[in-house]
Amino acid sequence: MGRVTSLRPYLIWFAVAVLLALGAIRAMQWVRDHPEHVRTARFELAHPQGWATHAKLVGLAGDDAACFAAFDRAKAGYLRRPAVGRGVCRASQRMILTGNKFAPTMRPAGAAPGCAVTAAMILWDRDVVQPLARKYFGQKVTELENLGSYNCRKIAGRQAQSEHSTANAIDISAFILADGTRISLINDWDEGDKRGEFLHAVRDGSCGLFSTVLSPDHNAAHANHFHFDMAKRTAGWTICR
């Protein structure tokens, strides 16, 4: 009897060790199956959005090689544009997607936002724009009108440098549906119909993916466009207005 009693603590600890080992195996399997939630896992354009997606995109904004490698692995056609500017206005990630396999056609075509912003826009189009276009209009968005990406300047009314200074931003002014319908922020934001509802839903769906989302609700300077950027901020916080 005494021998059985003396063995009991060892059996309990053995059972606990087995359970911990099984838990660790399950946790490692979960990490392998959900890399979108793991900051150290490599970013892939095909991954769904997860807890770590925004942090990974911000990281790509500072790592040209890793960012372009993600596009290469996805076999996403693109044209890399020459670096421009210097110092706080140096933009080395400028790129133009070729074809519309991963995102709608951009108009004008030469905006060339940075690689990280382009990656975020691919996820935005896949997870936000197209599902909402089908919900509200029963068709795809085929073109995006933009007001540009690279512009070496300060943020309006402030001394901080704009993310446009490194092409780490893009301004989107209108969405063109497959049937040619044009939905613009300047004309449709406050209309109260399904066009306005679509634009507001796109704004709300963009929050958390981009570091900054500014809409006509922010101020008059954004009355005609969405501003999206992948700014790096302390603790990874984002702005959505």
Order of alpha helices (4+ residues) and beta strands (2+ residues): alpha-alpha-alpha-beta-beta-beta-alpha-alpha-beta-beta-beta-alpha-alpha-beta-beta-beta
